[in-house]
């Protein structure tokens, strides 16, 4: 489980970020 910040920093995918979270 990765933090949304990490995902958003790598790629501007808000939906992806929440999904990973």
Backbone torsions as a table, in degrees:
resi	resn	phi	psi	omega
1	UNK	NA	113.7	-179.0
2	UNK	-103.0	147.4	179.2
3	UNK	-65.4	149.0	-178.9
4	UNK	-59.3	-35.5	-179.0
5	UNK	-56.9	-44.4	-179.0
6	UNK	-60.9	-45.5	-178.8
7	UNK	-65.5	-47.1	-177.9
8	UNK	-64.1	-35.2	-179.9
9	UNK	-66.6	-42.3	179.8
10	UNK	-71.0	-48.8	-178.1
11	UNK	-143.5	134.5	-178.1
12	UNK	-71.4	56.2	178.7
13	UNK	-112.0	94.6	-179.3
14	UNK	-63.1	-45.8	-179.2
15	UNK	-61.1	-43.3	179.5
16	UNK	-61.8	-42.2	-178.9
17	UNK	-58.7	-48.2	-179.8
18	UNK	-65.1	-36.6	-179.3
19	UNK	-63.3	-47.2	179.3
20	UNK	-63.7	-34.2	179.9
21	UNK	-71.1	NA	NA
